[in-house]
Amino acid sequence: MNARILLLVLALVLPACSQSKKAAPAYQPQEGDFVFQSLPNPWGMDLVDAIEGSTGSPYSHCAMVFFRDGRWMVIEAIGPVQEIPLAQWIGRGRGKKVWAYRLGEAQRKHVPAALAAMRLDLGKPYDPHYRFDNQAIYCSELLWRGWKAATGTGLGNPVKLGELNWQPYRKVIEAIEGQGNLPLDREMITPRDLAAAKELTQVFP
């Protein structure tokens, strides 16, 4: 290859290489977005593995985005139901990775009412039993209940524990429910099934 051809090849290749090294586009939030993440395993390794493994999904936690006082926030059920900055929420996730799903135009009018309903649960404890009740709340239940309060219908299709790949996580379930107690008929809304709601479209990544 002579010098002229080599220079031509470099002129074509180097800009492409430089472009590929640029940072990936950042998530651009919108109020009412449903955001999902993989929790770091040390947060609760057995439970996190059970959520992700039984659903065959990387999603072990979720929240809803809103804007207040000049910054993006989320409402979530992780310990107590709480509101924290979106950046803090993303930073907690495994590898700081986030998946975002957005409602269609026709549904976005319900976001303020859904957020107001979720705020009624602020301070309530986390529910490791994954029951549909208002005493303790888990992450996807918070969003599901808030949406149902605002619209009259849930979001996504609840599933029974027995329909999930629960067998490898029997010890985790029994540690929560009691030895020999496997509530396979218990209905729940998992992060995976919430994300699959027909009203939502993945917008990031």
N, C-alpha and C positions, 0 to 999 in steps of 0.2 A: 504494500500500500504506500503510494507516494505521499509527500507531505501535504499536498493540496487536498487530496481525498481524506486524509486523516483529520485535517482541520475542519472539513465539511462535516464529517461524522461527529466530531466533538461538538460542533455548533448545534447539531440536531439533538444529541443525546443529553448533554449537560443541563439544558433548561428543563428537560423532562425529569431528570433525576432531582433537580432542585425543587421542582413543583411537587414531587412525590414526598419530599421530606417536610413540606409545610404541615402545620398542625391541622388536625381534622377539624371541620366546622363544629363550633360549640352549639350546644342545645339552646334554642331561642324559646323561652317559656311563654305560655299564654295562660291567662287565668282559666281555671277549670281543667287544665291538663291532668291526666292520671299518670303518675310517674312510678316506675318499678325499679328495683335493684336487687342485687344479691347481697345479703348481709354477710359481714365477715364471720367466718366460722367461730372464732373465739367468743363472739357475742353470745352464742348459745349453740354450740356445734351440733349436738344431737338433734335439737329442734329444727335448726336451719337445714341440716341434711335431710331430715324427714320431710319438711315442706317441699324442698326442691326435688328430692328423689321420688317421693310418692306422686308428684304431679308431672315429673319428667320435664321440668322447666327450670331456668335459672332464676326465676322470680321467687324470692322469699319475703319480700316486703313491698309495700306500695303506699302512696300518699296522694293528696290532691294539692295542686299549686294554686296560690292566690297572690295578689299584690297588695301591700299595705305599707304606708309610711315610707315610700320610696324604695322598697326592696321586695324581692320575690321571697315568698314563704311557702311552707307546706303545712297541712294538718295531717297528723298521722296517729295511729295507735301502735305504740311499741313498748311502752311501760305504762304510764298513764297516757291518755289521749292528750296530745300537746300540739303546739304550733312552734316551728323552728325555721330559721332561714334555709332557703333551698340550697345554698352553697354548703351549709353545714350538713344537710341531709345527703347531698351527693358525696361529700367528703367521707362520710361514714361508710358508704357502700364498698363492697369488695372491688378493688381496682378503680374506685371512684367512677364506676360505670353506671350509666342511667339509661333506661328506656322510657320513652314518652309516647303517650297515646292521647289523641285529641278528639273531642266531640265534634259532630257536624254542626253547621250553622243553625239548623233548626233546634238543636238540643241545648245550645249554649245559653239560651235565655233562662234555663233552669239552674245554672251554676250558683247564683247568689242564694237561692232558696236551699240548695243542697248544702252549701257551706254553712248556712245558718243552722240547719238541722244537725250537721256534724258537730258544731260548736256546743250544742246542748250536751254532748258527751265528753267535753273537756274535763280532764282529771280522772275519768273512770279508768280502772285498772285493766291490764292486758288479760285476755281470755285464752289460756293455753288449751282449754277444752273445745274451743271453736264451736260454741253454741250460738244460735240465733236468739239472743235475749239482750236486755238492756242493762244488765248488771255489770258485765265486763265485756270489753270490746277488743276484737283483733283487727288487724290492718285492713284487710279487704272487706270485712263486715262493716267497718266504719264508713267506707265509701259507698258500699251497696245500700246500707240503711239510709244514708244521707240522700242518695239519689232516689230511693223509693219514697222517702218523705216528700221530696220536691215534685215528683212526677206521678206517683201512684204505682210505679212498676220498678222492679229490680233491674240490675244491670248485669248481664251475663247469666249463665245458667248454673245454679247451685248443683253440687254433686254430693253423693253420699260417700262417707269414708270408705265403705266397702267397694266403691267403684274405682278407688285410687289404688296405686301400687303400695299398699300399706304393709304387706307381709314382711319386707326387710326391716321395718321400723316398729315391729311389734313391741319390743322392749321399751322403746321411747313412749309409745302410746300407753302401755301398762304402767310406766313410771308416773304418768300424769293421771290416768284414770283409775289405777288400782290393779293389782295382780288379777289376771283372768278377765278383766273388764275391757271388752273391745266393742265400742259403740258403732258398729259398722253401718247402722241405719241413720246415723246422725248426718243431717244435711249441713253443708257449709259452702261458702263461696271462697274459692282459692284465688290467690293472685293470678295464677294462670288463666282461670276461667273468667275472671273479671276482665283481663286484658283481651280476651276473645270476644267480648260483647260486640254485637253488630253495630252499635252506635259509635264505636271507637275506631280510629285509624292510627296506625303507628306513624309518628312524624319524626322520631329520632331513636336510634341512629338511622 
